[in-house]
Amino acid sequence: MKNTRTMKRHKASGPSRIIASLREAVDWAEGKDVPVRVTTVNVPSIDVRAMRKRLGLSQAAFAAKFGFQPATLRNWEQGRTRPDGPARVLLTVIARHPEAVEDALRKAS
């Protein structure tokens, strides 16, 4: 009977996988043809005034409760500026689950 050795494939170690991933990300950012998965999340626009009124809050109360500057809230509501991506994400969560945001902020302070 022959002694056969089976060769096991070893997974790359954590640090070497991270380095390989970073190289792949740099190649992708430079426009090179790299097989990567890109996930795009569509964050909806939010009617801040309608949401605030639905929650029954004044501008000052809404701003204080959720950590926005009152002037920023006024600018959004009056159409002078629009919420950026992270603010739209937070506003979307507030619109759907205000109690979750309140709870998270309460526990963080």
N, C-alpha and C positions, 0 to 999 in steps of 0.2 A: 504494500500500500504506500502510495506516495504521500509525502507530507506537503500538503498545499497550504499556503498562507492566503488568507483573505485580506485584502487591503481595505481598510476602512477609510472612508472619506472623512476628513476632519473639517468641522466648521471653522471658519476663520474666527480668531479671538475677537473679543469686543473692541479693543483699541484698533486693530487692523481693519475691522468692518467699518468703524467710524471714519477712519482715514480714507478708505476706499469710497465711502459715501460722500465725503466732503469733496474728493477729487471729481466724482461724478457730478456733484452739484455745480462745481466751478466750470466744468466742461459744458454743462447745460446752460449756465448763465452766459457763457461765451458764445453760445449759439451752435455748438458742436452737436452732431447727431448722436444723441445718447438715449438709450432706451430707459426713459424715466416715466413715472406716473405723476401727472399733475392733476391736482384736485382743485376745482374752482368752486367757491361757495358764493351763491348769490344772496347778498344781504339786501333785503327790501328797503325801500324808502319808507319812512314813518311820518305820518301826520302828527307832529309833536303836540300841536294845540288840541287836536281832537282826542288824543290819548290822555293828555293831562286833564282835560275837562271830563272825560269818561271816568277818570280816577277821582274826580271831585276835588282837585287841588288847584290852588292859586299858583302863579308862576313862582313866587318866592318859596312856597311850601314844597312844590315839586323839585325845584332846584336844591333846596336844603335836604330833602329826603333822599335824593339819589346822587348827590355830590356834583351837581353842575353849577356853574356860575350863572346867576340870574341874567346877566347881560347876554351870555351865550344863548340861553333859552329864548330870550326876547328876539335875538337875531335870527334864530331858527324859525320861530313862529312868524316873524314878519318877513321872512324870505330873503333877508340880507345875506345870510350864509346858510350852508347846509351842513348837517352833521357828517363828520368824516367816517371812515369805515368802522373803527372801534366804537365810536359813539353810536353808530347805527346798530351795531350788534347789541350793545347795552340797551338801547331804546327798544329793540325788538324783544329782548328778554323781559324788559319792564312791561311792555304792552301785553305779553302773554302770561307772565308769571311775576307780577310786581311783588308778591309776598316772598318769593324766593330771593329776589334782589335785596329786599328789606332785611330778611333774615341773614343773608351773607354779610351785608354791611354792618348789621348790629353785632354779629359775632367777631367781625374784624376790628371793631373799635373797642 
